[in-house]
Amino acid sequence: MMGVGIACACALAGVEVVIKDISIEAAEKGKAYTAKVIDKRIELGRFDAAKKDSTLALITPTIEVNDLAGCELVIETVFENPELKAAVTQEAEPLLAPGGIFGTNTSTLPITLLSEGSSQPENYIGIHFFSPVDRMPLIELICGEQTSDETLAKAFDFAQQIRKTPIVVNDSVGFYTSRTFDTFLDEGARMLTEGLEATLIDNLAKQTGMPMGPLEMQDVVTLDLSHKIAESQRELNLFGTKADISVSTALCEQLIDDYDRHGRSTGGGFTTIPQRAAKRYGPHWLNCFINPKRKCWKKISGSVSCSVRP
């Protein structure tokens, strides 16, 4: 999800980019995502149709790591697992161009910790994008203890090159944005377990100025991501060191384990919408989840809801 968004942002800014994935089908889907974004912008009159082919030509999908040879910047976007991130770093890092830098898109894990998997920690930096990357303007830059000023400057220039707004924050669990963001998600989960209506929670959040409610937002970033982050933090004894997000984590794990609900990309987690309602109301969300055993809409508080609200 993040990798294809980053590739899209780069191509739209005229930057040549390689998408390396574990299958060519997955890599091609990344390129197709950019085509979909461009088509939407053409439809809205925000993109020159004549530039579509040349923009897509900037993206090279591949399964061969050697296709990264000579890249000035490599950004890994794998799951929040230090061992996996270290393996990807060690595989791709030797292919960097002279003076090239390596970025990790981690949203929570300390950069100093992750840079231990790098042979050049001075060239290693956190580059945290936000989803959907092609629309979200912010990039969080995080330096590890050994990250050089030159690496930070290059990452800062890259962020501006792809028309993003970079902020530089201290290295810690969750950095700045994730700690703030996770507190928002956890408060929504706490309100839900206390018996408040899910629709009310999300609508109140929007009335305070948030673009989405905490339950809907959790689905967009996926429950799987929150689950994997929690697993890694537990293994590293980092869980709860900065903020208590235990309720949100527990609910995400309950939805995954008991109801096979993983988030928006797989049909819904906290939120979803029946097909008939989608035809009537459009792409709106119902703030409840399906109980597969009873085949009905059921709120986490225990009461059944049959109403559909646009």
C-alpha positions as protocol buffer text, in pm:
chain_id: "A"
residue {
  index: 1
  type: MET
  ca { x: 0 y: 0 z: 0 }
}
residue {
  index: 2
  type: MET
  ca { x: 271 y: 249 z: 97 }
}
residue {
  index: 3
  type: GLY
  ca { x: 522 y: 138 z: -166 }
}
residue {
  index: 4
  type: VAL
  ca { x: 285 y: 190 z: -459 }
}
residue {
  index: 5
  type: GLY
  ca { x: 184 y: 528 z: -319 }
}
residue {
  index: 6
  type: ILE
  ca { x: 546 y: 640 z: -293 }
}
residue {
  index: 7
  type: ALA
  ca { x: 611 y: 522 z: -650 }
}
residue {
  index: 8
  type: CYS
  ca { x: 306 y: 717 z: -766 }
}
residue {
  index: 9
  type: ALA
  ca { x: 418 y: 1036 z: -590 }
}
residue {
  index: 10
  type: CYS
  ca { x: 764 y: 1006 z: -744 }
}
residue {
  index: 11
  type: ALA
  ca { x: 635 y: 949 z: -1097 }
}
residue {
  index: 12
  type: LEU
  ca { x: 389 y: 1237 z: -1073 }
}
residue {
  index: 13
  type: ALA
  ca { x: 683 y: 1460 z: -979 }
}
residue {
  index: 14
  type: GLY
  ca { x: 886 y: 1338 z: -1277 }
}
residue {
  index: 15
  type: VAL
  ca { x: 1121 y: 1112 z: -1079 }
}
residue {
  index: 16
  type: GLU
  ca { x: 1223 y: 778 z: -1227 }
}
residue {
  index: 17
  type: VAL
  ca { x: 1131 y: 498 z: -985 }
}
residue {
  index: 18
  type: VAL
  ca { x: 1163 y: 120 z: -955 }
}
residue {
  index: 19
  type: ILE
  ca { x: 901 y: -90 z: -773 }
}
residue {
  index: 20
  type: LYS
  ca { x: 1063 y: -409 z: -643 }
}
residue {
  index: 21
  type: ASP
  ca { x: 822 y: -666 z: -504 }
}
residue {
  index: 22
  type: ILE
  ca { x: 812 y: -1040 z: -434 }
}
residue {
  index: 23
  type: SER
  ca { x: 603 y: -1110 z: -746 }
}
residue {
  index: 24
  type: ILE
  ca { x: 578 y: -934 z: -1081 }
}
residue {
  index: 25
  type: GLU
  ca { x: 199 y: -929 z: -1042 }
}
residue {
  index: 26
  type: ALA
  ca { x: 229 y: -728 z: -721 }
}
residue {
  index: 27
  type: ALA
  ca { x: 480 y: -491 z: -881 }
}
residue {
  index: 28
  type: GLU
  ca { x: 258 y: -440 z: -1185 }
}
residue {
  index: 29
  type: LYS
  ca { x: -35 y: -358 z: -955 }
}
residue {
  index: 30
  type: GLY
  ca { x: 180 y: -79 z: -816 }
}
residue {
  index: 31
  type: LYS
  ca { x: 217 y: 72 z: -1161 }
}
residue {
  index: 32
  type: ALA
  ca { x: -155 y: 21 z: -1228 }
}
residue {
  index: 33
  type: TYR
  ca { x: -230 y: 222 z: -914 }
}
residue {
  index: 34
  type: THR
  ca { x: -52 y: 524 z: -1063 }
}
residue {
  index: 35
  type: ALA
  ca { x: -248 y: 482 z: -1386 }
}
residue {
  index: 36
  type: LYS
  ca { x: -570 y: 485 z: -1185 }
}
residue {
  index: 37
  type: VAL
  ca { x: -467 y: 801 z: -998 }
}
residue {
  index: 38
  type: ILE
  ca { x: -377 y: 973 z: -1326 }
}
residue {
  index: 39
  type: ASP
  ca { x: -707 y: 875 z: -1490 }
}
residue {
  index: 40
  type: LYS
  ca { x: -896 y: 1023 z: -1198 }
}
residue {
  index: 41
  type: ARG
  ca { x: -700 y: 1347 z: -1221 }
}
residue {
  index: 42
  type: ILE
  ca { x: -758 y: 1366 z: -1597 }
}
residue {
  index: 43
  type: GLU
  ca { x: -1129 y: 1322 z: -1535 }
}
residue {
  index: 44
  type: LEU
  ca { x: -1120 y: 1612 z: -1290 }
}
residue {
  index: 45
  type: GLY
  ca { x: -914 y: 1828 z: -1525 }
}
residue {
  index: 46
  type: ARG
  ca { x: -610 y: 1822 z: -1296 }
}
residue {
  index: 47
  type: PHE
  ca { x: -370 y: 1632 z: -1523 }
}
residue {
  index: 48
  type: ASP
  ca { x: -262 y: 1662 z: -1885 }
}
residue {
  index: 49
  type: ALA
  ca { x: -381 y: 1347 z: -2064 }
}
residue {
  index: 50
  type: ALA
  ca { x: -91 y: 1376 z: -2309 }
}
residue {
  index: 51
  type: LYS
  ca { x: 156 y: 1321 z: -2024 }
}
residue {
  index: 52
  type: LYS
  ca { x: 1 y: 996 z: -1899 }
}
residue {
  index: 53
  type: ASP
  ca { x: 217 y: 757 z: -2100 }
}
residue {
  index: 54
  type: SER
  ca { x: 541 y: 943 z: -2029 }
}
residue {
  index: 55
  type: THR
  ca { x: 461 y: 953 z: -1657 }
}
residue {
  index: 56
  type: LEU
  ca { x: 387 y: 580 z: -1641 }
}
residue {
  index: 57
  type: ALA
  ca { x: 708 y: 514 z: -1834 }
}
residue {
  index: 58
  type: LEU
  ca { x: 900 y: 645 z: -1532 }
}
residue {
  index: 59
  type: ILE
  ca { x: 789 y: 339 z: -1328 }
}
residue {
  index: 60
  type: THR
  ca { x: 969 y: 6 z: -1367 }
}
residue {
  index: 61
  type: PRO
  ca { x: 803 y: -292 z: -1194 }
}
residue {
  index: 62
  type: THR
  ca { x: 1041 y: -578 z: -1113 }
}
residue {
  index: 63
  type: ILE
  ca { x: 1118 y: -876 z: -891 }
}
residue {
  index: 64
  type: GLU
  ca { x: 1494 y: -846 z: -949 }
}
residue {
  index: 65
  type: VAL
  ca { x: 1680 y: -665 z: -674 }
}
residue {
  index: 66
  type: ASN
  ca { x: 1964 y: -589 z: -917 }
}
residue {
  index: 67
  type: ASP
  ca { x: 1729 y: -348 z: -1098 }
}
residue {
  index: 68
  type: LEU
  ca { x: 1789 y: -116 z: -802 }
}
residue {
  index: 69
  type: ALA
  ca { x: 2155 y: -79 z: -902 }
}
residue {
  index: 70
  type: GLY
  ca { x: 2255 y: 286 z: -921 }
}
residue {
  index: 71
  type: CYS
  ca { x: 1956 y: 424 z: -732 }
}
residue {
  index: 72
  type: GLU
  ca { x: 2030 y: 738 z: -534 }
}
residue {
  index: 73
  type: LEU
  ca { x: 1763 y: 652 z: -279 }
}
residue {
  index: 74
  type: VAL
  ca { x: 1603 y: 324 z: -177 }
}
residue {
  index: 75
  type: ILE
  ca { x: 1298 y: 327 z: 54 }
}
residue {
  index: 76
  type: GLU
  ca { x: 1179 y: -1 z: 204 }
}
residue {
  index: 77
  type: THR
  ca { x: 813 y: -31 z: 296 }
}
residue {
  index: 78
  type: VAL
  ca { x: 790 y: -383 z: 438 }
}
residue {
  index: 79
  type: PHE
  ca { x: 603 y: -478 z: 757 }
}
residue {
  index: 80
  type: GLU
  ca { x: 706 y: -340 z: 1096 }
}
residue {
  index: 81
  type: ASN
  ca { x: 948 y: -621 z: 1175 }
}
residue {
  index: 82
  type: PRO
  ca { x: 1313 y: -534 z: 1253 }
}
residue {
  index: 83
  type: GLU
  ca { x: 1450 y: -864 z: 1121 }
}
residue {
  index: 84
  type: LEU
  ca { x: 1263 y: -832 z: 791 }
}
residue {
  index: 85
  type: LYS
  ca { x: 1366 y: -470 z: 753 }
}
residue {
  index: 86
  type: ALA
  ca { x: 1729 y: -561 z: 821 }
}
residue {
  index: 87
  type: ALA
  ca { x: 1719 y: -836 z: 557 }
}
residue {
  index: 88
  type: VAL
  ca { x: 1575 y: -599 z: 296 }
}
residue {
  index: 89
  type: THR
  ca { x: 1830 y: -332 z: 387 }
}
residue {
  index: 90
  type: GLN
  ca { x: 2124 y: -569 z: 357 }
}
residue {
  index: 91
  type: GLU
  ca { x: 1999 y: -695 z: 21 }
}
residue {
  index: 92
  type: ALA
  ca { x: 1947 y: -355 z: -140 }
}
residue {
  index: 93
  type: GLU
  ca { x: 2203 y: -131 z: 30 }
}
residue {
  index: 94
  type: PRO
  ca { x: 2506 y: -251 z: -172 }
}
residue {
  index: 95
  type: LEU
  ca { x: 2328 y: -149 z: -494 }
}
residue {
  index: 96
  type: LEU
  ca { x: 2303 y: 219 z: -402 }
}
residue {
  index: 97
  type: ALA
  ca { x: 2482 y: 473 z: -618 }
}
residue {
  index: 98
  type: PRO
  ca { x: 2790 y: 637 z: -462 }
}
residue {
  index: 99
  type: GLY
  ca { x: 2659 y: 882 z: -205 }
}
residue {
  index: 100
  type: GLY
  ca { x: 2316 y: 718 z: -213 }
}
residue {
  index: 101
  type: ILE
  ca { x: 2102 y: 691 z: 100 }
}
residue {
  index: 102
  type: PHE
  ca { x: 1866 y: 428 z: 240 }
}
residue {
  index: 103
  type: GLY
  ca { x: 1527 y: 516 z: 389 }
}
residue {
  index: 104
  type: THR
  ca { x: 1281 y: 318 z: 597 }
}
residue {
  index: 105
  type: ASN
  ca { x: 911 y: 397 z: 594 }
}
residue {
  index: 106
  type: THR
  ca { x: 856 y: 271 z: 949 }
}
residue {
  index: 107
  type: SER
  ca { x: 584 y: 450 z: 1141 }
}
residue {
  index: 108
  type: THR
  ca { x: 687 y: 350 z: 1495 }
}
residue {
  index: 109
  type: LEU
  ca { x: 1017 y: 162 z: 1527 }
}
residue {
  index: 110
  type: PRO
  ca { x: 1321 y: 369 z: 1640 }
}
residue {
  index: 111
  type: ILE
  ca { x: 1558 y: 451 z: 1354 }
}
residue {
  index: 112
  type: THR
  ca { x: 1865 y: 397 z: 1573 }
}
residue {
  index: 113
  type: LEU
  ca { x: 1745 y: 42 z: 1634 }
}
residue {
  index: 114
  type: LEU
  ca { x: 1670 y: -29 z: 1267 }
}
residue {
  index: 115
  type: SER
  ca { x: 2000 y: 121 z: 1151 }
}
residue {
  index: 116
  type: GLU
  ca { x: 2179 y: -164 z: 1329 }
}
residue {
  index: 117
  type: GLY
  ca { x: 2089 y: -372 z: 1024 }
}
residue {
  index: 118
  type: SER
  ca { x: 2275 y: -129 z: 798 }
}
residue {
  index: 119
  type: SER
  ca { x: 2642 y: -139 z: 707 }
}
residue {
  index: 120
  type: GLN
  ca { x: 2629 y: 239 z: 658 }
}
residue {
  index: 121
  type: PRO
  ca { x: 2420 y: 379 z: 944 }
}
residue {
  index: 122
  type: GLU
  ca { x: 2535 y: 730 z: 859 }
}
residue {
  index: 123
  type: ASN
  ca { x: 2342 y: 694 z: 532 }
}
residue {
  index: 124
  type: TYR
  ca { x: 2029 y: 549 z: 695 }
}
residue {
  index: 125
  type: ILE
  ca { x: 1723 y: 760 z: 777 }
}
residue {
  index: 126
  type: GLY
  ca { x: 1353 y: 730 z: 855 }
}
residue {
  index: 127
  type: ILE
  ca { x: 1126 y: 865 z: 579 }
}
residue {
  index: 128
  type: HIS
  ca { x: 773 y: 824 z: 707 }
}
residue {
  index: 129
  type: PHE
  ca { x: 498 y: 879 z: 448 }
}
residue {
  index: 130
  type: PHE
  ca { x: 126 y: 893 z: 517 }
}
residue {
  index: 131
  type: SER
  ca { x: -154 y: 714 z: 337 }
}
residue {
  index: 132
  type: PRO
  ca { x: -273 y: 775 z: 72 }
}
residue {
  index: 133
  type: VAL
  ca { x: 71 y: 899 z: -30 }
}
residue {
  index: 134
  type: ASP
  ca { x: -42 y: 1064 z: -353 }
}
residue {
  index: 135
  type: ARG
  ca { x: -272 y: 1295 z: -152 }
}
residue {
  index: 136
  type: MET
  ca { x: -113 y: 1338 z: 190 }
}
residue {
  index: 137
  type: PRO
  ca { x: 140 y: 1625 z: 184 }
}
residue {
  index: 138
  type: LEU
  ca { x: 339 y: 1544 z: 499 }
}
residue {
  index: 139
  type: ILE
  ca { x: 663 y: 1347 z: 530 }
}
residue {
  index: 140
  type: GLU
  ca { x: 825 y: 1282 z: 868 }
}
residue {
  index: 141
  type: LEU
  ca { x: 1206 y: 1264 z: 862 }
}
residue {
  index: 142
  type: ILE
  ca { x: 1373 y: 1086 z: 1156 }
}
residue {
  index: 143
  type: CYS
  ca { x: 1748 y: 1065 z: 1215 }
}
residue {
  index: 144
  type: GLY
  ca { x: 1914 y: 783 z: 1403 }
}
residue {
  index: 145
  type: GLU
  ca { x: 2207 y: 847 z: 1633 }
}
residue {
  index: 146
  type: GLN
  ca { x: 2454 y: 799 z: 1345 }
}
residue {
  index: 147
  type: THR
  ca { x: 2255 y: 957 z: 1060 }
}
residue {
  index: 148
  type: SER
  ca { x: 2470 y: 1226 z: 899 }
}
residue {
  index: 149
  type: ASP
  ca { x: 2362 y: 1581 z: 829 }
}
residue {
  index: 150
  type: GLU
  ca { x: 2425 y: 1516 z: 460 }
}
residue {
  index: 151
  type: THR
  ca { x: 2180 y: 1225 z: 461 }
}
residue {
  index: 152
  type: LEU
  ca { x: 1917 y: 1439 z: 630 }
}
residue {
  index: 153
  type: ALA
  ca { x: 1972 y: 1715 z: 372 }
}
residue {
  index: 154
  type: LYS
  ca { x: 1932 y: 1470 z: 83 }
}
residue {
  index: 155
  type: ALA
  ca { x: 1614 y: 1326 z: 232 }
}
residue {
  index: 156
  type: PHE
  ca { x: 1480 y: 1679 z: 286 }
}
residue {
  index: 157
  type: ASP
  ca { x: 1555 y: 1771 z: -75 }
}
residue {
  index: 158
  type: PHE
  ca { x: 1386 y: 1452 z: -198 }
}
residue {
  index: 159
  type: ALA
  ca { x: 1070 y: 1533 z: 0 }
}
residue {
  index: 160
  type: GLN
  ca { x: 1053 y: 1876 z: -158 }
}
residue {
  index: 161
  type: GLN
  ca { x: 1131 y: 1735 z: -502 }
}
residue {
  index: 162
  type: ILE
  ca { x: 817 y: 1518 z: -491 }
}
residue {
  index: 163
  type: ARG
  ca { x: 618 y: 1818 z: -363 }
}
residue {
  index: 164
  type: LYS
  ca { x: 579 y: 1705 z: -2 }
}
residue {
  index: 165
  type: THR
  ca { x: 617 y: 1899 z: 323 }
}
residue {
  index: 166
  type: PRO
  ca { x: 899 y: 1750 z: 535 }
}
residue {
  index: 167
  type: ILE
  ca { x: 924 y: 1786 z: 913 }
}
residue {
  index: 168
  type: VAL
  ca { x: 1224 y: 1666 z: 1114 }
}
residue {
  index: 169
  type: VAL
  ca { x: 1144 y: 1496 z: 1446 }
}
residue {
  index: 170
  type: ASN
  ca { x: 1332 y: 1317 z: 1722 }
}
residue {
  index: 171
  type: ASP
  ca { x: 1392 y: 943 z: 1719 }
}
residue {
  index: 172
  type: SER
  ca { x: 1168 y: 751 z: 1959 }
}
residue {
  index: 173
  type: VAL
  ca { x: 892 y: 491 z: 1957 }
}
residue {
  index: 174
  type: GLY
  ca { x: 619 y: 633 z: 1733 }
}
residue {
  index: 175
  type: PHE
  ca { x: 819 y: 952 z: 1667 }
}
residue {
  index: 176
  type: TYR
  ca { x: 574 y: 1243 z: 1675 }
}
residue {
  index: 177
  type: THR
  ca { x: 286 y: 1182 z: 1436 }
}
residue {
  index: 178
  type: SER
  ca { x: 225 y: 816 z: 1520 }
}
residue {
  index: 179
  type: ARG
  ca { x: 212 y: 885 z: 1895 }
}
residue {
  index: 180
  type: THR
  ca { x: -45 y: 1159 z: 1838 }
}
residue {
  index: 181
  type: PHE
  ca { x: -234 y: 959 z: 1578 }
}
residue {
  index: 182
  type: ASP
  ca { x: -240 y: 637 z: 1783 }
}
residue {
  index: 183
  type: THR
  ca { x: -386 y: 825 z: 2080 }
}
residue {
  index: 184
  type: PHE
  ca { x: -670 y: 940 z: 1855 }
}
residue {
  index: 185
  type: LEU
  ca { x: -738 y: 583 z: 1740 }
}
residue {
  index: 186
  type: ASP
  ca { x: -722 y: 445 z: 2092 }
}
residue {
  index: 187
  type: GLU
  ca { x: -963 y: 705 z: 2227 }
}
residue {
  index: 188
  type: GLY
  ca { x: -1213 y: 605 z: 1959 }
}
residue {
  index: 189
  type: ALA
  ca { x: -1174 y: 240 z: 2058 }
}
residue {
  index: 190
  type: ARG
  ca { x: -1219 y: 324 z: 2427 }
}
residue {
  index: 191
  type: MET
  ca { x: -1538 y: 518 z: 2356 }
}
residue {
  index: 192
  type: LEU
  ca { x: -1669 y: 222 z: 2157 }
}
residue {
  index: 193
  type: THR
  ca { x: -1605 y: -25 z: 2439 }
}
residue {
  index: 194
  type: GLU
  ca { x: -1773 y: 216 z: 2681 }
}
residue {
  index: 195
  type: GLY
  ca { x: -2094 y: 178 z: 2481 }
}
residue {
  index: 196
  type: LEU
  ca { x: -2104 y: 486 z: 2259 }
}
residue {
  index: 197
  type: GLU
  ca { x: -2249 y: 439 z: 1912 }
}
residue {
  index: 198
  type: ALA
  ca { x: -1978 y: 389 z: 1652 }
}
residue {
  index: 199
  type: THR
  ca { x: -2146 y: 627 z: 1407 }
}
residue {
  index: 200
  type: LEU
  ca { x: -2160 y: 895 z: 1677 }
}
residue {
  index: 201
  type: ILE
  ca { x: -1788 y: 854 z: 1755 }
}
residue {
  index: 202
  type: ASP
  ca { x: -1678 y: 900 z: 1394 }
}
residue {
  index: 203
  type: ASN
  ca { x: -1920 y: 1184 z: 1324 }
}
residue {
  index: 204
  type: LEU
  ca { x: -1813 y: 1375 z: 1636 }
}
residue {
  index: 205
  type: ALA
  ca { x: -1449 y: 1341 z: 1529 }
}
residue {
  index: 206
  type: LYS
  ca { x: -1535 y: 1491 z: 1190 }
}
residue {
  index: 207
  type: GLN
  ca { x: -1721 y: 1776 z: 1357 }
}
residue {
  index: 208
  type: THR
  ca { x: -1404 y: 1864 z: 1548 }
}
residue {
  index: 209
  type: GLY
  ca { x: -1219 y: 1896 z: 1216 }
}
residue {
  index: 210
  type: MET
  ca { x: -1073 y: 1549 z: 1160 }
}
residue {
  index: 211
  type: PRO
  ca { x: -1100 y: 1426 z: 799 }
}
residue {
  index: 212
  type: MET
  ca { x: -1214 y: 1083 z: 923 }
}
residue {
  index: 213
  type: GLY
  ca { x: -1335 y: 932 z: 1245 }
}
residue {
  index: 214
  type: PRO
  ca { x: -1096 y: 709 z: 1445 }
}
residue {
  index: 215
  type: LEU
  ca { x: -1274 y: 383 z: 1357 }
}
residue {
  index: 216
  type: GLU
  ca { x: -1293 y: 458 z: 986 }
}
residue {
  index: 217
  type: MET
  ca { x: -932 y: 577 z: 994 }
}
residue {
  index: 218
  type: GLN
  ca { x: -819 y: 255 z: 1160 }
}
residue {
  index: 219
  type: ASP
  ca { x: -969 y: 62 z: 872 }
}
residue {
  index: 220
  type: VAL
  ca { x: -795 y: 276 z: 612 }
}
residue {
  index: 221
  type: VAL
  ca { x: -449 y: 215 z: 765 }
}
residue {
  index: 222
  type: THR
  ca { x: -552 y: -153 z: 813 }
}
residue {
  index: 223
  type: LEU
  ca { x: -591 y: -352 z: 1132 }
}
residue {
  index: 224
  type: ASP
  ca { x: -310 y: -581 z: 1019 }
}
residue {
  index: 225
  type: LEU
  ca { x: -60 y: -296 z: 1036 }
}
residue {
  index: 226
  type: SER
  ca { x: -163 y: -207 z: 1392 }
}
residue {
  index: 227
  type: HIS
  ca { x: -142 y: -574 z: 1487 }
}
residue {
  index: 228
  type: LYS
  ca { x: 210 y: -617 z: 1343 }
}
residue {
  index: 229
  type: ILE
  ca { x: 329 y: -295 z: 1505 }
}
residue {
  index: 230
  type: ALA
  ca { x: 203 y: -419 z: 1843 }
}
residue {
  index: 231
  type: GLU
  ca { x: 376 y: -755 z: 1792 }
}
residue {
  index: 232
  type: SER
  ca { x: 710 y: -592 z: 1716 }
}
residue {
  index: 233
  type: GLN
  ca { x: 682 y: -352 z: 2009 }
}
residue {
  index: 234
  type: ARG
  ca { x: 605 y: -639 z: 2246 }
}
residue {
  index: 235
  type: GLU
  ca { x: 904 y: -838 z: 2121 }
}
residue {
  index: 236
  type: LEU
  ca { x: 1131 y: -537 z: 2167 }
}
residue {
  index: 237
  type: ASN
  ca { x: 979 y: -444 z: 2505 }
}
residue {
  index: 238
  type: LEU
  ca { x: 870 y: -113 z: 2357 }
}
residue {
  index: 239
  type: PHE
  ca { x: 495 y: -162 z: 2396 }
}
residue {
  index: 240
  type: GLY
  ca { x: 337 y: 111 z: 2608 }
}
residue {
  index: 241
  type: THR
  ca { x: 659 y: 304 z: 2657 }
}
residue {
  index: 242
  type: LYS
  ca { x: 517 y: 630 z: 2521 }
}
residue {
  index: 243
  type: ALA
  ca { x: 140 y: 597 z: 2536 }
}
residue {
  index: 244
  type: ASP
  ca { x: -122 y: 341 z: 2631 }
}
residue {
  index: 245
  type: ILE
  ca { x: -290 y: 222 z: 2311 }
}
residue {
  index: 246
  type: SER
  ca { x: -385 y: -116 z: 2452 }
}
residue {
  index: 247
  type: VAL
  ca { x: -762 y: -87 z: 2387 }
}
residue {
  index: 248
  type: SER
  ca { x: -724 y: -9 z: 2017 }
}
residue {
  index: 249
  type: THR
  ca { x: -469 y: -289 z: 1981 }
}
residue {
  index: 250
  type: ALA
  ca { x: -692 y: -540 z: 2161 }
}
residue {
  index: 251
  type: LEU
  ca { x: -993 y: -456 z: 1944 }
}
residue {
  index: 252
  type: CYS
  ca { x: -789 y: -482 z: 1624 }
}
residue {
  index: 253
  type: GLU
  ca { x: -663 y: -823 z: 1730 }
}
residue {
  index: 254
  type: GLN
  ca { x: -1015 y: -933 z: 1824 }
}
residue {
  index: 255
  type: LEU
  ca { x: -1153 y: -835 z: 1484 }
}
residue {
  index: 256
  type: ILE
  ca { x: -868 y: -1014 z: 1306 }
}
residue {
  index: 257
  type: ASP
  ca { x: -868 y: -1333 z: 1516 }
}
residue {
  index: 258
  type: ASP
  ca { x: -1238 y: -1377 z: 1587 }
}
residue {
  index: 259
  type: TYR
  ca { x: -1403 y: -1224 z: 1281 }
}
residue {
  index: 260
  type: ASP
  ca { x: -1135 y: -1230 z: 1007 }
}
residue {
  index: 261
  type: ARG
  ca { x: -1171 y: -854 z: 961 }
}
residue {
  index: 262
  type: HIS
  ca { x: -850 y: -685 z: 845 }
}
residue {
  index: 263
  type: GLY
  ca { x: -942 y: -338 z: 723 }
}
residue {
  index: 264
  type: ARG
  ca { x: -1077 y: -150 z: 425 }
}
residue {
  index: 265
  type: SER
  ca { x: -856 y: -319 z: 164 }
}
residue {
  index: 266
  type: THR
  ca { x: -1000 y: -661 z: 252 }
}
residue {
  index: 267
  type: GLY
  ca { x: -1365 y: -563 z: 289 }
}
residue {
  index: 268
  type: GLY
  ca { x: -1375 y: -393 z: 627 }
}
residue {
  index: 269
  type: GLY
  ca { x: -1271 y: -406 z: 989 }
}
residue {
  index: 270
  type: PHE
  ca { x: -1447 y: -175 z: 1233 }
}
residue {
  index: 271
  type: THR
  ca { x: -1637 y: -30 z: 938 }
}
residue {
  index: 272
  type: THR
  ca { x: -1794 y: -166 z: 622 }
}
residue {
  index: 273
  type: ILE
  ca { x: -2096 y: -121 z: 403 }
}
residue {
  index: 274
  type: PRO
  ca { x: -2340 y: -373 z: 254 }
}
residue {
  index: 275
  type: GLN
  ca { x: -2356 y: -394 z: -125 }
}
residue {
  index: 276
  type: ARG
  ca { x: -2720 y: -281 z: -141 }
}
residue {
  index: 277
  type: ALA
  ca { x: -2646 y: 22 z: 75 }
}
residue {
  index: 278
  type: ALA
  ca { x: -2349 y: 110 z: -145 }
}
residue {
  index: 279
  type: LYS
  ca { x: -2575 y: 123 z: -449 }
}
residue {
  index: 280
  type: ARG
  ca { x: -2823 y: 345 z: -268 }
}
residue {
  index: 281
  type: TYR
  ca { x: -2594 y: 581 z: -82 }
}
residue {
  index: 282
  type: GLY
  ca { x: -2259 y: 560 z: -259 }
}
residue {
  index: 283
  type: PRO
  ca { x: -1920 y: 491 z: -96 }
}
residue {
  index: 284
  type: HIS
  ca { x: -2017 y: 572 z: 263 }
}
residue {
  index: 285
  type: TRP
  ca { x: -1936 y: 359 z: 562 }
}
residue {
  index: 286
  type: LEU
  ca { x: -2135 y: 188 z: 832 }
}
residue {
  index: 287
  type: ASN
  ca { x: -1961 y: 203 z: 1167 }
}
residue {
  index: 288
  type: CYS
  ca { x: -2021 y: -156 z: 1266 }
}
residue {
  index: 289
  type: PHE
  ca { x: -1889 y: -496 z: 1170 }
}
residue {
  index: 290
  type: ILE
  ca { x: -2026 y: -825 z: 1048 }
}
residue {
  index: 291
  type: ASN
  ca { x: -2061 y: -1109 z: 1295 }
}
residue {
  index: 292
  type: PRO
  ca { x: -2000 y: -1400 z: 1054 }
}
residue {
  index: 293
  type: LYS
  ca { x: -2150 y: -1654 z: 1294 }
}
residue {
  index: 294
  type: ARG
  ca { x: -2486 y: -1475 z: 1312 }
}
residue {
  index: 295
  type: LYS
  ca { x: -2466 y: -1325 z: 963 }
}
residue {
  index: 296
  type: CYS
  ca { x: -2589 y: -989 z: 1084 }
}
residue {
  index: 297
  type: TRP
  ca { x: -2463 y: -641 z: 1158 }
}
residue {
  index: 298
  type: LYS
  ca { x: -2353 y: -625 z: 1516 }
}
residue {
  index: 299
  type: LYS
  ca { x: -2192 y: -348 z: 1712 }
}
residue {
  index: 300
  type: ILE
  ca { x: -1905 y: -425 z: 1946 }
}
residue {
  index: 301
  type: SER
  ca { x: -2121 y: -305 z: 2235 }
}
residue {
  index: 302
  type: GLY
  ca { x: -2344 y: -605 z: 2169 }
}
residue {
  index: 303
  type: SER
  ca { x: -2657 y: -447 z: 2022 }
}
residue {
  index: 304
  type: VAL
  ca { x: -2764 y: -537 z: 1670 }
}
residue {
  index: 305
  type: SER
  ca { x: -2795 y: -252 z: 1421 }
}
residue {
  index: 306
  type: CYS
  ca { x: -2999 y: -289 z: 1102 }
}
residue {
  index: 307
  type: SER
  ca { x: -3005 y: 76 z: 1008 }
}
residue {
  index: 308
  type: VAL
  ca { x: -2805 y: 220 z: 720 }
}
residue {
  index: 309
  type: ARG
  ca { x: -2704 y: 582 z: 729 }
}
residue {
  index: 310
  type: PRO
  ca { x: -2547 y: 774 z: 441 }
}
